[in-house]
Amino acid sequence: MEQDVLCFFDRKPEALPLYEAFEQKVFSAVDGVKVKAQKTQIAFSNRHNFAFVSFLPVRKAKERPEVYIVVTFGLGYCMESPRIDAAVEPYPGRWTHHVLISRMEEIDDELMGWVKEAAAFSDGKR
């Protein structure tokens, strides 16, 4: 794991195992993935960014678990699911979805299916 990814979790080291499990599944599901840690998020890309991990406050503080990560991905439509905490359309035909993950079992086939779909959507951009 890259040093910059480890540094991203300096203030929330208890969330690192969630990230590691997610990263491993992304690498298994999508070919040619690159990871770039930035100040506020970790980006996963093929030709373009398709998924992100962050600590976005997608829920009110009292509704957020103590340990969590937020997985963000983009699709060409609004995905309807009770697991999605927020979905916004920053510009026509591109929807950004945020999913709060607090348990390993939430990094499941459904989530990874969305991430794979986001990778294909991203790869198809001009």
Backbone atoms as SQL, in Angstrom:
CREATE TABLE atoms (id INTEGER PRIMARY KEY, chain TEXT, resi INTEGER, resn TEXT, atom TEXT, x REAL, y REAL, z REAL);
INSERT INTO atoms VALUES
  (1, 'A', 1, 'MET', 'N', 0.847, -1.181, 0.000),
  (2, 'A', 1, 'MET', 'CA', 0.000, 0.000, 0.000),
  (3, 'A', 1, 'MET', 'C', 0.887, 1.237, 0.000),
  (4, 'A', 2, 'GLU', 'N', 0.484, 2.213, -0.773),
  (5, 'A', 2, 'GLU', 'CA', 1.252, 3.442, -0.915),
  (6, 'A', 2, 'GLU', 'C', 1.268, 4.248, 0.390),
  (7, 'A', 3, 'GLN', 'N', 2.367, 4.946, 0.622),
  (8, 'A', 3, 'GLN', 'CA', 2.518, 5.764, 1.822),
  (9, 'A', 3, 'GLN', 'C', 1.467, 6.870, 1.885),
  (10, 'A', 4, 'ASP', 'N', 1.126, 7.466, 0.731),
  (11, 'A', 4, 'ASP', 'CA', 0.143, 8.548, 0.741),
  (12, 'A', 4, 'ASP', 'C', -1.249, 8.048, 1.138),
  (13, 'A', 5, 'VAL', 'N', -1.562, 6.784, 0.826),
  (14, 'A', 5, 'VAL', 'CA', -2.831, 6.199, 1.270),
  (15, 'A', 5, 'VAL', 'C', -2.804, 6.018, 2.781),
  (16, 'A', 6, 'LEU', 'N', -1.701, 5.517, 3.307),
  (17, 'A', 6, 'LEU', 'CA', -1.583, 5.353, 4.757),
  (18, 'A', 6, 'LEU', 'C', -1.700, 6.700, 5.470),
  (19, 'A', 7, 'CYS', 'N', -1.103, 7.725, 4.897),
  (20, 'A', 7, 'CYS', 'CA', -1.187, 9.068, 5.489),
  (21, 'A', 7, 'CYS', 'C', -2.616, 9.590, 5.503),
  (22, 'A', 8, 'PHE', 'N', -3.402, 9.226, 4.498),
  (23, 'A', 8, 'PHE', 'CA', -4.801, 9.648, 4.435),
  (24, 'A', 8, 'PHE', 'C', -5.558, 9.188, 5.683),
  (25, 'A', 9, 'PHE', 'N', -5.171, 8.038, 6.229),
  (26, 'A', 9, 'PHE', 'CA', -5.860, 7.464, 7.389),
  (27, 'A', 9, 'PHE', 'C', -5.189, 7.806, 8.719),
  (28, 'A', 10, 'ASP', 'N', -4.243, 8.735, 8.724),
  (29, 'A', 10, 'ASP', 'CA', -3.558, 9.115, 9.968),
  (30, 'A', 10, 'ASP', 'C', -4.522, 9.519, 11.074),
  (31, 'A', 11, 'ARG', 'N', -5.555, 10.277, 10.723),
  (32, 'A', 11, 'ARG', 'CA', -6.486, 10.766, 11.754),
  (33, 'A', 11, 'ARG', 'C', -7.624, 9.792, 12.038),
  (34, 'A', 12, 'LYS', 'N', -7.799, 8.796, 11.169),
  (35, 'A', 12, 'LYS', 'CA', -8.858, 7.799, 11.370),
  (36, 'A', 12, 'LYS', 'C', -8.318, 6.403, 11.041),
  (37, 'A', 13, 'PRO', 'N', -7.291, 5.956, 11.763),
  (38, 'A', 13, 'PRO', 'CA', -6.670, 4.667, 11.438),
  (39, 'A', 13, 'PRO', 'C', -7.615, 3.475, 11.594),
  (40, 'A', 14, 'GLU', 'N', -8.634, 3.609, 12.418),
  (41, 'A', 14, 'GLU', 'CA', -9.571, 2.517, 12.624),
  (42, 'A', 14, 'GLU', 'C', -10.399, 2.215, 11.369),
  (43, 'A', 15, 'ALA', 'N', -10.428, 3.154, 10.423),
  (44, 'A', 15, 'ALA', 'CA', -11.176, 2.945, 9.174),
  (45, 'A', 15, 'ALA', 'C', -10.312, 2.284, 8.091),
  (46, 'A', 16, 'LEU', 'N', -9.025, 2.169, 8.329),
  (47, 'A', 16, 'LEU', 'CA', -8.119, 1.599, 7.318),
  (48, 'A', 16, 'LEU', 'C', -8.504, 0.177, 6.900),
  (49, 'A', 17, 'PRO', 'N', -8.887, -0.729, 7.816),
  (50, 'A', 17, 'PRO', 'CA', -9.273, -2.075, 7.361),
  (51, 'A', 17, 'PRO', 'C', -10.457, -2.068, 6.385),
  (52, 'A', 18, 'LEU', 'N', -11.413, -1.161, 6.562),
  (53, 'A', 18, 'LEU', 'CA', -12.524, -1.048, 5.614),
  (54, 'A', 18, 'LEU', 'C', -11.995, -0.655, 4.240),
  (55, 'A', 19, 'TYR', 'N', -11.096, 0.329, 4.225),
  (56, 'A', 19, 'TYR', 'CA', -10.505, 0.764, 2.963),
  (57, 'A', 19, 'TYR', 'C', -9.735, -0.374, 2.302),
  (58, 'A', 20, 'GLU', 'N', -8.915, -1.088, 3.073),
  (59, 'A', 20, 'GLU', 'CA', -8.103, -2.171, 2.514),
  (60, 'A', 20, 'GLU', 'C', -8.977, -3.235, 1.866),
  (61, 'A', 21, 'ALA', 'N', -10.088, -3.578, 2.519),
  (62, 'A', 21, 'ALA', 'CA', -11.002, -4.578, 1.954),
  (63, 'A', 21, 'ALA', 'C', -11.627, -4.053, 0.668),
  (64, 'A', 22, 'PHE', 'N', -12.026, -2.782, 0.658),
  (65, 'A', 22, 'PHE', 'CA', -12.613, -2.193, -0.544),
  (66, 'A', 22, 'PHE', 'C', -11.588, -2.153, -1.677),
  (67, 'A', 23, 'GLU', 'N', -10.383, -1.680, -1.381),
  (68, 'A', 23, 'GLU', 'CA', -9.341, -1.590, -2.403),
  (69, 'A', 23, 'GLU', 'C', -9.063, -2.960, -3.022),
  (70, 'A', 24, 'GLN', 'N', -8.946, -3.968, -2.196),
  (71, 'A', 24, 'GLN', 'CA', -8.665, -5.323, -2.693),
  (72, 'A', 24, 'GLN', 'C', -9.770, -5.779, -3.645),
  (73, 'A', 25, 'LYS', 'N', -11.017, -5.523, -3.285),
  (74, 'A', 25, 'LYS', 'CA', -12.127, -5.947, -4.143),
  (75, 'A', 25, 'LYS', 'C', -12.159, -5.149, -5.446),
  (76, 'A', 26, 'VAL', 'N', -11.801, -3.865, -5.391),
  (77, 'A', 26, 'VAL', 'CA', -11.743, -3.067, -6.621),
  (78, 'A', 26, 'VAL', 'C', -10.678, -3.635, -7.550),
  (79, 'A', 27, 'PHE', 'N', -9.493, -3.923, -7.014),
  (80, 'A', 27, 'PHE', 'CA', -8.420, -4.481, -7.840),
  (81, 'A', 27, 'PHE', 'C', -8.821, -5.825, -8.444),
  (82, 'A', 28, 'SER', 'N', -9.608, -6.613, -7.708),
  (83, 'A', 28, 'SER', 'CA', -10.056, -7.909, -8.228),
  (84, 'A', 28, 'SER', 'C', -11.138, -7.763, -9.289),
  (85, 'A', 29, 'ALA', 'N', -11.942, -6.703, -9.198),
  (86, 'A', 29, 'ALA', 'CA', -13.104, -6.546, -10.075),
  (87, 'A', 29, 'ALA', 'C', -12.829, -5.747, -11.343),
  (88, 'A', 30, 'VAL', 'N', -11.849, -4.844, -11.294),
  (89, 'A', 30, 'VAL', 'CA', -11.619, -3.919, -12.405),
  (90, 'A', 30, 'VAL', 'C', -10.153, -3.994, -12.823),
  (91, 'A', 31, 'ASP', 'N', -9.925, -4.123, -14.124),
  (92, 'A', 31, 'ASP', 'CA', -8.556, -4.191, -14.645),
  (93, 'A', 31, 'ASP', 'C', -7.935, -2.800, -14.759),
  (94, 'A', 32, 'GLY', 'N', -6.625, -2.736, -14.562),
  (95, 'A', 32, 'GLY', 'CA', -5.862, -1.519, -14.813),
  (96, 'A', 32, 'GLY', 'C', -6.195, -0.347, -13.913),
  (97, 'A', 33, 'VAL', 'N', -6.520, -0.617, -12.666),
  (98, 'A', 33, 'VAL', 'CA', -6.899, 0.446, -11.732),
  (99, 'A', 33, 'VAL', 'C', -5.669, 1.153, -11.185),
  (100, 'A', 34, 'LYS', 'N', -5.749, 2.466, -11.147),
  (101, 'A', 34, 'LYS', 'CA', -4.729, 3.292, -10.496),
  (102, 'A', 34, 'LYS', 'C', -5.378, 3.958, -9.285),
  (103, 'A', 35, 'VAL', 'N', -4.583, 4.153, -8.236),
  (104, 'A', 35, 'VAL', 'CA', -5.073, 4.768, -7.005),
  (105, 'A', 35, 'VAL', 'C', -4.270, 6.030, -6.740),
  (106, 'A', 36, 'LYS', 'N', -4.971, 7.101, -6.404),
  (107, 'A', 36, 'LYS', 'CA', -4.292, 8.351, -6.074),
  (108, 'A', 36, 'LYS', 'C', -4.922, 8.943, -4.819),
  (109, 'A', 37, 'ALA', 'N', -4.122, 9.057, -3.770),
  (110, 'A', 37, 'ALA', 'CA', -4.600, 9.669, -2.524),
  (111, 'A', 37, 'ALA', 'C', -4.408, 11.174, -2.611),
  (112, 'A', 38, 'GLN', 'N', -5.458, 11.890, -2.284),
  (113, 'A', 38, 'GLN', 'CA', -5.420, 13.343, -2.248),
  (114, 'A', 38, 'GLN', 'C', -5.737, 13.779, -0.828),
  (115, 'A', 39, 'LYS', 'N', -5.846, 15.059, -0.618),
  (116, 'A', 39, 'LYS', 'CA', -6.064, 15.558, 0.738),
  (117, 'A', 39, 'LYS', 'C', -7.405, 15.107, 1.324),
  (118, 'A', 40, 'THR', 'N', -8.466, 15.112, 0.515),
  (119, 'A', 40, 'THR', 'CA', -9.801, 14.819, 1.048),
  (120, 'A', 40, 'THR', 'C', -10.391, 13.510, 0.562),
  (121, 'A', 41, 'GLN', 'N', -9.732, 12.834, -0.374),
  (122, 'A', 41, 'GLN', 'CA', -10.284, 11.589, -0.899),
  (123, 'A', 41, 'GLN', 'C', -9.199, 10.750, -1.561),
  (124, 'A', 42, 'ILE', 'N', -9.527, 9.485, -1.760),
  (125, 'A', 42, 'ILE', 'CA', -8.671, 8.572, -2.514),
  (126, 'A', 42, 'ILE', 'C', -9.439, 8.229, -3.785),
  (127, 'A', 43, 'ALA', 'N', -8.812, 8.460, -4.926),
  (128, 'A', 43, 'ALA', 'CA', -9.472, 8.253, -6.219),
  (129, 'A', 43, 'ALA', 'C', -9.011, 6.953, -6.858),
  (130, 'A', 44, 'PHE', 'N', -9.959, 6.240, -7.456),
  (131, 'A', 44, 'PHE', 'CA', -9.687, 5.031, -8.235),
  (132, 'A', 44, 'PHE', 'C', -9.988, 5.386, -9.685),
  (133, 'A', 45, 'SER', 'N', -9.060, 5.062, -10.584),
  (134, 'A', 45, 'SER', 'CA', -9.271, 5.438, -11.976),
  (135, 'A', 45, 'SER', 'C', -8.851, 4.331, -12.920),
  (136, 'A', 46, 'ASN', 'N', -9.449, 4.360, -14.118),
  (137, 'A', 46, 'ASN', 'CA', -8.966, 3.611, -15.275),
  (138, 'A', 46, 'ASN', 'C', -8.489, 4.717, -16.219),
  (139, 'A', 47, 'ARG', 'N', -9.235, 5.065, -17.232),
  (140, 'A', 47, 'ARG', 'CA', -8.883, 6.257, -18.017),
  (141, 'A', 47, 'ARG', 'C', -9.287, 7.525, -17.266),
  (142, 'A', 48, 'HIS', 'N', -10.378, 7.431, -16.506),
  (143, 'A', 48, 'HIS', 'CA', -10.905, 8.549, -15.717),
  (144, 'A', 48, 'HIS', 'C', -11.220, 8.034, -14.318),
  (145, 'A', 49, 'ASN', 'N', -11.395, 8.943, -13.374),
  (146, 'A', 49, 'ASN', 'CA', -11.806, 8.548, -12.023),
  (147, 'A', 49, 'ASN', 'C', -13.198, 7.932, -12.078),
  (148, 'A', 50, 'PHE', 'N', -13.377, 6.820, -11.364),
  (149, 'A', 50, 'PHE', 'CA', -14.692, 6.183, -11.345),
  (150, 'A', 50, 'PHE', 'C', -15.208, 5.914, -9.937),
  (151, 'A', 51, 'ALA', 'N', -14.349, 5.928, -8.935),
  (152, 'A', 51, 'ALA', 'CA', -14.783, 5.708, -7.556),
  (153, 'A', 51, 'ALA', 'C', -13.836, 6.454, -6.623),
  (154, 'A', 52, 'PHE', 'N', -14.362, 6.776, -5.453),
  (155, 'A', 52, 'PHE', 'CA', -13.601, 7.533, -4.457),
  (156, 'A', 52, 'PHE', 'C', -13.914, 6.992, -3.075),
  (157, 'A', 53, 'VAL', 'N', -12.954, 7.121, -2.176),
  (158, 'A', 53, 'VAL', 'CA', -13.163, 6.841, -0.756),
  (159, 'A', 53, 'VAL', 'C', -12.865, 8.124, -0.009),
  (160, 'A', 54, 'SER', 'N', -13.756, 8.477, 0.925),
  (161, 'A', 54, 'SER', 'CA', -13.580, 9.700, 1.701),
  (162, 'A', 54, 'SER', 'C', -14.275, 9.543, 3.056),
  (163, 'A', 55, 'PHE', 'N', -14.304, 10.630, 3.782),
  (164, 'A', 55, 'PHE', 'CA', -15.043, 10.690, 5.047),
  (165, 'A', 55, 'PHE', 'C', -16.149, 11.741, 4.956),
  (166, 'A', 56, 'LEU', 'N', -16.734, 11.889, 3.778),
  (167, 'A', 56, 'LEU', 'CA', -17.805, 12.870, 3.591),
  (168, 'A', 56, 'LEU', 'C', -18.901, 12.668, 4.633),
  (169, 'A', 57, 'PRO', 'N', -19.421, 13.747, 5.174),
  (170, 'A', 57, 'PRO', 'CA', -20.516, 13.617, 6.154),
  (171, 'A', 57, 'PRO', 'C', -21.861, 13.475, 5.437),
  (172, 'A', 58, 'VAL', 'N', -22.103, 12.308, 4.834),
  (173, 'A', 58, 'VAL', 'CA', -23.325, 12.107, 4.060),
  (174, 'A', 58, 'VAL', 'C', -24.550, 11.859, 4.933),
  (175, 'A', 59, 'ARG', 'N', -24.323, 11.711, 6.230),
  (176, 'A', 59, 'ARG', 'CA', -25.417, 11.586, 7.200),
  (177, 'A', 59, 'ARG', 'C', -25.186, 12.592, 8.313),
  (178, 'A', 60, 'LYS', 'N', -26.256, 12.915, 9.039),
  (179, 'A', 60, 'LYS', 'CA', -26.115, 13.779, 10.201),
  (180, 'A', 60, 'LYS', 'C', -25.185, 13.101, 11.203),
  (181, 'A', 61, 'ALA', 'N', -24.468, 13.885, 11.977),
  (182, 'A', 61, 'ALA', 'CA', -23.452, 13.357, 12.897),
  (183, 'A', 61, 'ALA', 'C', -24.003, 12.266, 13.810),
  (184, 'A', 62, 'LYS', 'N', -25.185, 12.459, 14.348),
  (185, 'A', 62, 'LYS', 'CA', -25.736, 11.467, 15.283),
  (186, 'A', 62, 'LYS', 'C', -26.146, 10.167, 14.581),
  (187, 'A', 63, 'GLU', 'N', -26.252, 10.202, 13.232),
  (188, 'A', 63, 'GLU', 'CA', -26.624, 9.010, 12.469),
  (189, 'A', 63, 'GLU', 'C', -25.413, 8.296, 11.857),
  (190, 'A', 64, 'ARG', 'N', -24.224, 8.901, 12.002),
  (191, 'A', 64, 'ARG', 'CA', -23.008, 8.286, 11.460),
  (192, 'A', 64, 'ARG', 'C', -22.383, 7.368, 12.497),
  (193, 'A', 65, 'PRO', 'N', -21.936, 6.184, 12.075),
  (194, 'A', 65, 'PRO', 'CA', -21.206, 5.320, 13.001),
  (195, 'A', 65, 'PRO', 'C', -19.846, 5.935, 13.318),
  (196, 'A', 66, 'GLU', 'N', -19.222, 5.445, 14.365),
  (197, 'A', 66, 'GLU', 'CA', -17.916, 5.973, 14.761),
  (198, 'A', 66, 'GLU', 'C', -16.848, 5.688, 13.708),
  (199, 'A', 67, 'VAL', 'N', -16.889, 4.489, 13.131),
  (200, 'A', 67, 'VAL', 'CA', -15.909, 4.085, 12.125),
  (201, 'A', 67, 'VAL', 'C', -16.641, 3.870, 10.798),
  (202, 'A', 68, 'TYR', 'N', -16.188, 4.572, 9.761),
  (203, 'A', 68, 'TYR', 'CA', -16.818, 4.430, 8.452),
  (204, 'A', 68, 'TYR', 'C', -15.917, 5.001, 7.363),
  (205, 'A', 69, 'ILE', 'N', -16.242, 4.625, 6.133),
  (206, 'A', 69, 'ILE', 'CA', -15.721, 5.287, 4.943),
  (207, 'A', 69, 'ILE', 'C', -16.934, 5.573, 4.058),
  (208, 'A', 70, 'VAL', 'N', -16.787, 6.514, 3.162),
  (209, 'A', 70, 'VAL', 'CA', -17.828, 6.771, 2.172),
  (210, 'A', 70, 'VAL', 'C', -17.265, 6.405, 0.804),
  (211, 'A', 71, 'VAL', 'N', -17.989, 5.545, 0.099),
  (212, 'A', 71, 'VAL', 'CA', -17.627, 5.166, -1.260),
  (213, 'A', 71, 'VAL', 'C', -18.505, 5.985, -2.201),
  (214, 'A', 72, 'THR', 'N', -17.866, 6.673, -3.122),
  (215, 'A', 72, 'THR', 'CA', -18.561, 7.509, -4.097),
  (216, 'A', 72, 'THR', 'C', -18.263, 6.970, -5.492),
  (217, 'A', 73, 'PHE', 'N', -19.289, 6.924, -6.330),
  (218, 'A', 73, 'PHE', 'CA', -19.107, 6.451, -7.702),
  (219, 'A', 73, 'PHE', 'C', -20.081, 7.180, -8.612),
  (220, 'A', 74, 'GLY', 'N', -19.753, 7.201, -9.895),
  (221, 'A', 74, 'GLY', 'CA', -20.581, 7.903, -10.863),
  (222, 'A', 74, 'GLY', 'C', -21.208, 6.958, -11.868),
  (223, 'A', 75, 'LEU', 'N', -22.476, 7.235, -12.210),
  (224, 'A', 75, 'LEU', 'CA', -23.206, 6.463, -13.212),
  (225, 'A', 75, 'LEU', 'C', -23.945, 7.417, -14.140),
  (226, 'A', 76, 'GLY', 'N', -24.459, 6.899, -15.222),
  (227, 'A', 76, 'GLY', 'CA', -25.191, 7.703, -16.175),
  (228, 'A', 76, 'GLY', 'C', -26.658, 7.888, -15.831),
  (229, 'A', 77, 'TYR', 'N', -27.077, 7.374, -14.693),
  (230, 'A', 77, 'TYR', 'CA', -28.463, 7.476, -14.237),
  (231, 'A', 77, 'TYR', 'C', -28.472, 7.472, -12.711),
  (232, 'A', 78, 'CYS', 'N', -29.615, 7.804, -12.138),
  (233, 'A', 78, 'CYS', 'CA', -29.754, 7.812, -10.678),
  (234, 'A', 78, 'CYS', 'C', -30.097, 6.404, -10.206),
  (235, 'A', 79, 'MET', 'N', -29.182, 5.794, -9.462),
  (236, 'A', 79, 'MET', 'CA', -29.399, 4.458, -8.903),
  (237, 'A', 79, 'MET', 'C', -30.337, 4.586, -7.693),
  (238, 'A', 80, 'GLU', 'N', -31.389, 3.812, -7.683),
  (239, 'A', 80, 'GLU', 'CA', -32.325, 3.821, -6.570),
  (240, 'A', 80, 'GLU', 'C', -32.015, 2.650, -5.642),
  (241, 'A', 81, 'SER', 'N', -31.661, 2.945, -4.399),
  (242, 'A', 81, 'SER', 'CA', -31.399, 1.910, -3.403),
  (243, 'A', 81, 'SER', 'C', -31.403, 2.549, -2.020),
  (244, 'A', 82, 'PRO', 'N', -31.938, 1.849, -1.021),
  (245, 'A', 82, 'PRO', 'CA', -31.883, 2.390, 0.341),
  (246, 'A', 82, 'PRO', 'C', -30.455, 2.495, 0.880),
  (247, 'A', 83, 'ARG', 'N', -29.511, 1.823, 0.250),
  (248, 'A', 83, 'ARG', 'CA', -28.112, 1.889, 0.686),
  (249, 'A', 83, 'ARG', 'C', -27.439, 3.189, 0.264),
  (250, 'A', 84, 'ILE', 'N', -27.981, 3.853, -0.735),
  (251, 'A', 84, 'ILE', 'CA', -27.366, 5.077, -1.232),
  (252, 'A', 84, 'ILE', 'C', -27.811, 6.244, -0.364),
  (253, 'A', 85, 'ASP', 'N', -26.825, 6.882, 0.280),
  (254, 'A', 85, 'ASP', 'CA', -27.118, 7.978, 1.204),
  (255, 'A', 85, 'ASP', 'C', -27.441, 9.270, 0.477),
  (256, 'A', 86, 'ALA', 'N', -26.836, 9.479, -0.672),
  (257, 'A', 86, 'ALA', 'CA', -27.093, 10.693, -1.450),
  (258, 'A', 86, 'ALA', 'C', -26.750, 10.424, -2.907),
  (259, 'A', 87, 'ALA', 'N', -27.532, 11.038, -3.800),
  (260, 'A', 87, 'ALA', 'CA', -27.255, 10.984, -5.232),
  (261, 'A', 87, 'ALA', 'C', -27.553, 12.363, -5.799),
  (262, 'A', 88, 'VAL', 'N', -26.602, 12.887, -6.553),
  (263, 'A', 88, 'VAL', 'CA', -26.771, 14.209, -7.163),
  (264, 'A', 88, 'VAL', 'C', -26.368, 14.135, -8.627),
  (265, 'A', 89, 'GLU', 'N', -26.961, 15.015, -9.427),
  (266, 'A', 89, 'GLU', 'CA', -26.646, 15.085, -10.847),
  (267, 'A', 89, 'GLU', 'C', -25.883, 16.383, -11.090),
  (268, 'A', 90, 'PRO', 'N', -24.536, 16.345, -11.006),
  (269, 'A', 90, 'PRO', 'CA', -23.763, 17.581, -11.153),
  (270, 'A', 90, 'PRO', 'C', -23.883, 18.194, -12.542),
  (271, 'A', 91, 'TYR', 'N', -24.121, 17.356, -13.545),
  (272, 'A', 91, 'TYR', 'CA', -24.458, 17.856, -14.877),
  (273, 'A', 91, 'TYR', 'C', -25.233, 16.761, -15.594),
  (274, 'A', 92, 'PRO', 'N', -25.989, 17.118, -16.623),
  (275, 'A', 92, 'PRO', 'CA', -26.923, 16.170, -17.253),
  (276, 'A', 92, 'PRO', 'C', -26.271, 14.836, -17.637),
  (277, 'A', 93, 'GLY', 'N', -26.951, 13.762, -17.226),
  (278, 'A', 93, 'GLY', 'CA', -26.512, 12.427, -17.596),
  (279, 'A', 93, 'GLY', 'C', -25.361, 11.866, -16.791),
  (280, 'A', 94, 'ARG', 'N', -24.984, 12.548, -15.711),
  (281, 'A', 94, 'ARG', 'CA', -23.909, 12.044, -14.838),
  (282, 'A', 94, 'ARG', 'C', -24.370, 12.193, -13.395),
  (283, 'A', 95, 'TRP', 'N', -24.536, 11.057, -12.736),
  (284, 'A', 95, 'TRP', 'CA', -25.013, 11.029, -11.358),
  (285, 'A', 95, 'TRP', 'C', -23.898, 10.560, -10.428),
  (286, 'A', 96, 'THR', 'N', -23.708, 11.276, -9.339),
  (287, 'A', 96, 'THR', 'CA', -22.735, 10.920, -8.310),
  (288, 'A', 96, 'THR', 'C', -23.492, 10.327, -7.125),
  (289, 'A', 97, 'HIS', 'N', -23.077, 9.138, -6.688),
  (290, 'A', 97, 'HIS', 'CA', -23.744, 8.411, -5.608),
  (291, 'A', 97, 'HIS', 'C', -22.777, 8.232, -4.441),
  (292, 'A', 98, 'HIS', 'N', -23.287, 8.383, -3.215),
  (293, 'A', 98, 'HIS', 'CA', -22.481, 8.225, -2.004),
  (294, 'A', 98, 'HIS', 'C', -23.085, 7.113, -1.142),
  (295, 'A', 99, 'VAL', 'N', -22.226, 6.170, -0.730),
  (296, 'A', 99, 'VAL', 'CA', -22.650, 5.048, 0.112),
  (297, 'A', 99, 'VAL', 'C', -21.742, 4.996, 1.335),
  (298, 'A', 100, 'LEU', 'N', -22.327, 5.091, 2.515),
  (299, 'A', 100, 'LEU', 'CA', -21.562, 4.995, 3.759),
  (300, 'A', 100, 'LEU', 'C', -21.361, 3.520, 4.092),
  (301, 'A', 101, 'ILE', 'N', -20.111, 3.150, 4.366),
  (302, 'A', 101, 'ILE', 'CA', -19.731, 1.773, 4.693),
  (303, 'A', 101, 'ILE', 'C', -19.138, 1.754, 6.099),
  (304, 'A', 102, 'SER', 'N', -19.728, 0.939, 6.977),
  (305, 'A', 102, 'SER', 'CA', -19.202, 0.863, 8.342),
  (306, 'A', 102, 'SER', 'C', -18.881, -0.570, 8.774),
  (307, 'A', 103, 'ARG', 'N', -19.250, -1.542, 7.937),
  (308, 'A', 103, 'ARG', 'CA', -18.983, -2.943, 8.261),
  (309, 'A', 103, 'ARG', 'C', -18.443, -3.661, 7.021),
  (310, 'A', 104, 'MET', 'N', -17.559, -4.600, 7.235),
  (311, 'A', 104, 'MET', 'CA', -16.948, -5.344, 6.123),
  (312, 'A', 104, 'MET', 'C', -17.996, -5.975, 5.209),
  (313, 'A', 105, 'GLU', 'N', -19.060, -6.505, 5.797),
  (314, 'A', 105, 'GLU', 'CA', -20.065, -7.194, 4.984),
  (315, 'A', 105, 'GLU', 'C', -20.830, -6.248, 4.051),
  (316, 'A', 106, 'GLU', 'N', -20.678, -4.943, 4.233),
  (317, 'A', 106, 'GLU', 'CA', -21.299, -3.982, 3.326),
  (318, 'A', 106, 'GLU', 'C', -20.490, -3.821, 2.027),
  (319, 'A', 107, 'ILE', 'N', -19.276, -4.325, 2.021),
  (320, 'A', 107, 'ILE', 'CA', -18.452, -4.320, 0.804),
  (321, 'A', 107, 'ILE', 'C', -18.774, -5.627, 0.080),
  (322, 'A', 108, 'ASP', 'N', -19.965, -5.657, -0.491),
  (323, 'A', 108, 'ASP', 'CA', -20.530, -6.895, -1.023),
  (324, 'A', 108, 'ASP', 'C', -20.684, -6.846, -2.540),
  (325, 'A', 109, 'ASP', 'N', -21.318, -7.877, -3.077),
  (326, 'A', 109, 'ASP', 'CA', -21.500, -7.976, -4.527),
  (327, 'A', 109, 'ASP', 'C', -22.316, -6.821, -5.093),
  (328, 'A', 110, 'GLU', 'N', -23.304, -6.355, -4.348),
  (329, 'A', 110, 'GLU', 'CA', -24.123, -5.241, -4.835),
  (330, 'A', 110, 'GLU', 'C', -23.269, -3.981, -4.996),
  (331, 'A', 111, 'LEU', 'N', -22.523, -3.621, -3.954),
  (332, 'A', 111, 'LEU', 'CA', -21.661, -2.439, -4.016),
  (333, 'A', 111, 'LEU', 'C', -20.628, -2.586, -5.130),
  (334, 'A', 112, 'MET', 'N', -20.001, -3.751, -5.202),
  (335, 'A', 112, 'MET', 'CA', -18.960, -3.940, -6.207),
  (336, 'A', 112, 'MET', 'C', -19.547, -3.967, -7.624),
  (337, 'A', 113, 'GLY', 'N', -20.776, -4.396, -7.766),
  (338, 'A', 113, 'GLY', 'CA', -21.446, -4.318, -9.062),
  (339, 'A', 113, 'GLY', 'C', -21.610, -2.869, -9.502),
  (340, 'A', 114, 'TRP', 'N', -21.972, -1.995, -8.556),
  (341, 'A', 114, 'TRP', 'CA', -22.095, -0.569, -8.862),
  (342, 'A', 114, 'TRP', 'C', -20.734, 0.013, -9.247),
  (343, 'A', 115, 'VAL', 'N', -19.697, -0.386, -8.508),
  (344, 'A', 115, 'VAL', 'CA', -18.349, 0.125, -8.791),
  (345, 'A', 115, 'VAL', 'C', -17.876, -0.350, -10.168),
  (346, 'A', 116, 'LYS', 'N', -18.120, -1.606, -10.497),
  (347, 'A', 116, 'LYS', 'CA', -17.741, -2.108, -11.832),
  (348, 'A', 116, 'LYS', 'C', -18.512, -1.361, -12.922),
  (349, 'A', 117, 'GLU', 'N', -19.778, -1.116, -12.682),
  (350, 'A', 117, 'GLU', 'CA', -20.576, -0.358, -13.647),
  (351, 'A', 117, 'GLU', 'C', -20.038, 1.065, -13.788),
  (352, 'A', 118, 'ALA', 'N', -19.633, 1.661, -12.663),
  (353, 'A', 118, 'ALA', 'CA', -19.052, 3.011, -12.701),
  (354, 'A', 118, 'ALA', 'C', -17.743, 3.018, -13.473),
  (355, 'A', 119, 'ALA', 'N', -16.927, 1.981, -13.325),
  (356, 'A', 119, 'ALA', 'CA', -15.667, 1.888, -14.062),
  (357, 'A', 119, 'ALA', 'C', -15.934, 1.808, -15.562),
  (358, 'A', 120, 'ALA', 'N', -16.932, 1.012, -15.949),
  (359, 'A', 120, 'ALA', 'CA', -17.277, 0.898, -17.379),
  (360, 'A', 120, 'ALA', 'C', -17.837, 2.225, -17.894),
  (361, 'A', 121, 'PHE', 'N', -18.673, 2.883, -17.104),
  (362, 'A', 121, 'PHE', 'CA', -19.225, 4.188, -17.483),
  (363, 'A', 121, 'PHE', 'C', -18.106, 5.197, -17.670),
  (364, 'A', 122, 'SER', 'N', -17.184, 5.225, -16.734),
  (365, 'A', 122, 'SER', 'CA', -16.050, 6.147, -16.792),
  (366, 'A', 122, 'SER', 'C', -15.167, 5.866, -17.999),
  (367, 'A', 123, 'ASP', 'N', -14.921, 4.606, -18.258),
  (368, 'A', 123, 'ASP', 'CA', -14.057, 4.224, -19.370),
  (369, 'A', 123, 'ASP', 'C', -14.672, 4.604, -20.727),
  (370, 'A', 124, 'GLY', 'N', -16.001, 4.716, -20.748),
  (371, 'A', 124, 'GLY', 'CA', -16.675, 5.057, -21.985),
  (372, 'A', 124, 'GLY', 'C', -16.769, 6.550, -22.261),
  (373, 'A', 125, 'LYS', 'N', -16.315, 7.372, -21.328),
  (374, 'A', 125, 'LYS', 'CA', -16.361, 8.829, -21.532),
  (375, 'A', 125, 'LYS', 'C', -15.389, 9.238, -22.628),
  (376, 'A', 126, 'ARG', 'N', -15.713, 10.327, -23.303),
  (377, 'A', 126, 'ARG', 'CA', -14.829, 10.855, -24.343),
  (378, 'A', 126, 'ARG', 'C', -13.673, 11.593, -23.727);
